[in-house]
C-alpha cells in the first residue's frame, strides 16, 4: 500500500533521468467506487506549478521518485477537469463525514493502491501507466504521525506494540466519505454511498454537532426544507439557534413552519426578540399562533413541550367514522394517532381510546362505549420532569395536557419525555463527574485523570504553604505531621461534596422522605474522625521508627500538629455540605447546569484554608 504522505515531495524524473520537479499533489476522478489517479501535480524550477496526465506520462514510481515516459521537452501540460479534485488540496487535513460511522473526522493521510497496473520502474515497458487508486482516508494517530515523519510513525508504532497497546490504522473507505469543506459545489464525491441528505435526521444532527459553527450553516444549506426541519428538531437548542441566526429570514421561517409546534417553540425561544418576531410574522397564521401559545408557558413546564397536533373525536362517533377521519387527517396536523382523544363540544376530555382497540372493534360501535375514562393527565404548569416520570411510570406513548376545566390543550409524546429524561440524566451525570455526551475519548480520559486526582494538586499547594510557614522552625515532625494529615482534610472535603451531590440527585427540595441534613452531617463527620485516628496511629508508628523518638511523644505531637487542624477542617467541610445542596438547588431552579468539579474546587480551597488557619498557632511550638 502507498500513502500520500510518502509521495509528496519526492522527485519527478523524465525519461532521460533529469529531475524536473517534486510531487505536489495527485488528481483523482471522483465518479468511481475507488477513484483512479488521473493527474500528477508537481512543482518545477522556481516553484512553478505544473499538471500532467498520469496515464499518458507516468511510467512508474518508487519510494524515491516518479519516473515519466518521455523527455521533459515532449510533455504537454493539462488542467484539472470539473469531475476531478486534488486529494492533498481538497481532502488532506479537511473534515469529512464518515457516513457509515455517522461521525465527523479529520483526514490525516490518504491511502492508495497500485492495483490494476504496474507500479515499479522497469515493469512499465509495455507502455501502460502505473495505475493508482484511492482506497480511503486515514483518520487515526498513525496517519497524523506519518504526516509528520514516517520514521516517527514507525518508531512510535514499535514502542506501542512492545508495551502491548498497538496503534491500529483507522481507515475510512472512500465509499463512506462525504467531504464537508468542499470548494467544488457540483462535484459528487461518490455515487455508491449515502449522501448527507439521505441520512436519518438524528444522524445528521450528530454530524452537525461535531462540526465547528462556521461549517454547520454550510452543511445545513445543502438540505431541503423538510429534512432541514427534521434535523433542526434533533439539534441542541443553542446550536440550532446559531444556525437560524445565520440563515435568511424567509428560509428560516419556512423551515420553522415545517417543524412540530413544540420543537419550533423551543427554537424560537432561544432567539432574540427581534429575530423571533420577524420569523413569526413571515410564517403562516396557523403555525405562528400555535408557537405563540406554547411560548406563553414557562420553561421546563408541560406547556412548553406539548404539541397541539393531535386528533380529537366525539363520543357519538362510530368506529368506522373515526377510522375514516384518521385516514383523511393531514400528517402535519397530527403528530401521533396512537391514542384517540374523545372530547365533548367544549373540548373537555371525556376519555382516551388506544388505536389498537379502535382497529379491533366492530365498525358500528360508538367511541363512547370503547373509551377509557380512568385517565392520567397533567396540567400545563406541571414540571416537565414530573410529566416525563408519569409517562415512564404508566408506559404511555402520549399524555394529554388539560386545563383546570379539563379542556384538552395538547399532548406530550413519549419522544419529548425521553428527551427530558435524557437531559436530566446528563445533568446528573455532569454533576456526578461522569463523561459528558459528545466528549471524545482522549479529552474524557484526560479530564477524568485531572478531576479524579484533583486533591493531589491541592495537597501539593498546601505542602508548599506549610513549608513556607514553617521556615522559622526546625521541627521535622511538624512538617511531617502537616503533610501527612493534610490529605485527610482534602479527602474529607471530597466526601462532603459526594454527600451533597448524592443528596441533591436523590431527593428533591420538597421530598418528605429525605433524611435530615443534621443526620447527614453527623454521619460524615463521624466517618472522618475514625479515619483520622487510624491515620494518626499509623503515622506515629512510622515517625517513631525513622526519627528515633519515643512512640508516645510522636503520637502526642502528631495529634497536636496534624489531627487537630484536620478535625477542624473536616468539621467545616461537612458543615458546608448543606450549603452545597442549597446552592445546587438554587442553580437548578434557575435552569443552570452544575459541575461536581466546581464544587470540589470550592471544597478543597475551604479545606486548605481551614487547615492552615488551625495550624498557625502550633507553628512555633516545635
Secondary structure, 3 states (H helix, E strand, C coil): CEEHHHHCCCEEECCCCCEEEEEEEEEEECCCCCCEEEEEEEECHHHCEEEEEHHHHEEEECCCEEEECCCHHHCCCCCCCCCEEEHHHHCCCCEEEECCCCEEEECCEEEEECCCCCCCCCCCCCCCCCCCEEEEEECCHHHHHHHHCHHHHHHHHHHHHHCCCCCCCCEEEHHHEEECCCCCCCCCCCCCCCCHHHCCHHHHHHHHHHCCHHHHHHHHCCCCHHHHHHHHHHCCHHHHHHHHHHCCHHHHHHHHHHCCHHHHHHHHHCCCHHHHHHHHHHCCHHHHHHHHHHHCCCCCEHHHHCECCCCEECCCCEHHHHHHHHHHCCCCCCCCCCEEEEECCCCEEEEEEEHHHHHHCCCCCEHHHHCECCCCEECCCCEHHHHHHHHHHCCCCEEEEECCCCEEEEEEEHHHHHHHHHHHHHHHHHHHCCCCCCCCHHHHHHHHHHHHCHHHHHHHHHHHHHHHHHHHCCCHHHHHHHHHHHHHHHHHHHHHHHHHHHHHHHCCCCCCCCCCHHHHHHHHHHHHHHHHHHHHHHHHHHHHHHCCCCHHHHHHHHHHHHHHHHHHHHHHHHHHHHHHHHHHHHHHHCCCCCCHHHHHHHHHHHHHHHHHHHHHCCCCCC
